[in-house]
Amino acid sequence: MEDVRGAVNVILYGPAERFDSALATIQAAGITAHRDKFEPAAISAFMSDGSPRPPKAFVDQCEARVRAAAEGTGFEVNRTAVWSSNAATRLLPYNRHTGEWLEEFVDGESPLFLREEQLQRLAERKGINVNDIELREPDYLRPPSE
């Protein structure tokens, strides 16, 4: 499993009516971005250099790249942070039929019974069968382009 400790997370806010187009614009720039799980009005963009403690210069590059991608969308960077928690063991649940991210994180190192309970609750909330959930490793381990 990839270690995502140290992933740079850039949070953006803007007008609700432009959310979908802003998200698509940022993603089209090659940046992995999603609706934030905890702040649904926010866009979260992620990048990593693979180190648990990226240098400030790298964090600044990530923020600058996201700012440039979001230019003209109405969305602006609110804050930038570096993950340092159990992000290293996170898996992302997707609907295996639609490819949609189910907007939750699963700790791959938590006890099996806890993961099963979490996935069952998630399936119930989303109205799908737990067998329709596919756990994937994060795909946002892309450094800013030179």
N, C-alpha and C positions, 0 to 999 in steps of 0.2 A: 504494500500500500504506500502511496505517496505521502510524505509528511508535509502537511500544509501549515504547520506552525510557522508563523512569520508572514502569512499571506497579508498583503496590504488591502484594506477595505476602504473604498471611497464612497461616501454617502452623498447623494444629491437630492435636492428638493426643487420643485417647480410647480407650474399650474397643472391641476388635475386633468384638464381637458387635453393637455399635450403630453401626458404620461406615456402612452403607447408609442407615439412617434418619437419621443425623446429616447425611450428605451431601445427602439429599433435602430436609431441613428448611432447610439453608443455601441450596440452590438455589431453593427455594420463596420465599425472601426476596428473590429477584431478584439474587442474587450468583452470579457465575460461579465454580464450584468443581469440582474433579476430584480423583481419587486422585492423589497426588503421584507423578511418574515415578520419582524417585530414592529416595523413602521411602514404600513402598507402604502403610504403616500410617498415613500422614498424609493430611490433606485440605489441598489448596492452594486458596486463594480469591484472586481477582484483581480489581483495579480500577485505573483510571487517570484522571487529569485531562487527559491528552494532553501534558503537559509532560515534558521529560526529567529534571527534578529537582523533583518535587512538594514543596511546602512541608510542614514538619513537622506543621502543623495538619491538612493533608489526609491525611497518613499516619495520624495519630491518629484522624481521623474514620473512615477505612477499618477500622482495627483495632477501633474501638468498634462499628461496624456489624456486623462479623463476630462479635464477642463476643456482641452482643445476639441475633443470629440463631441462634447455637449454644447459647444458654442453655437448659438442661434436656436437652440431648442427650447429656451426658456427655463431650463434646469441649471442650477448652479451647485457647486461643491459646498456642502455644509460642514463636513469634517472628514478627516482621514485618520485611520487607526491601523494598528498591526495586531492580528490575532495572536494570542499567546496562550490560549486555553486548550481544551480538548479538540481543537480544530484539527489536530494531527490525525485523529481517528474518525473524522466525520465521513459519513457516506450520505449520498443524496438519493432520496427515494423518487423514482419516476414512474409514471403510468406506462407500463410496457407496451400498451396498444397505441397511445397517442404521443408518447415521448415527452409529455408535459412533466415539468418538475413539480412535485407536490408540496413545495414550499415548507419543507421541514428538514431538519438534520437528524441523522441517526448516528449515535456513537458506536462505531464498529467494535469497540473493546468493552462495551457494557455487557453484563451477563445476558446470555441468550434469552432467558425468560423476560427480561425487561425490554429487549428489542422486539420480541414477539408481541408483547402487550402494546408497545408503542405503535407497531405496524398495524395491529388490529384496530386500535383507536383511529389511526390515520385513515385506514380503509373505510371505516364506518363514517367518518366525517366527509370523505370524498365520494361516498356512495359507490365504491368499487369493491371487488373481492381482494382479499389480502394477497392472493396469488397473482394479481395483476400489478403488483408493486415490484419494481426492479431496483436494487440498490446499486448505485454507480459511484465510482471515485470522482472527486471534483475534477473539472476540466479547466480550471482557471489558473493553471500553473504556467502562465505565459508572461515572460518579462516584457517590459515596454520595448517597442522596436527602436532601433538606433536611429 
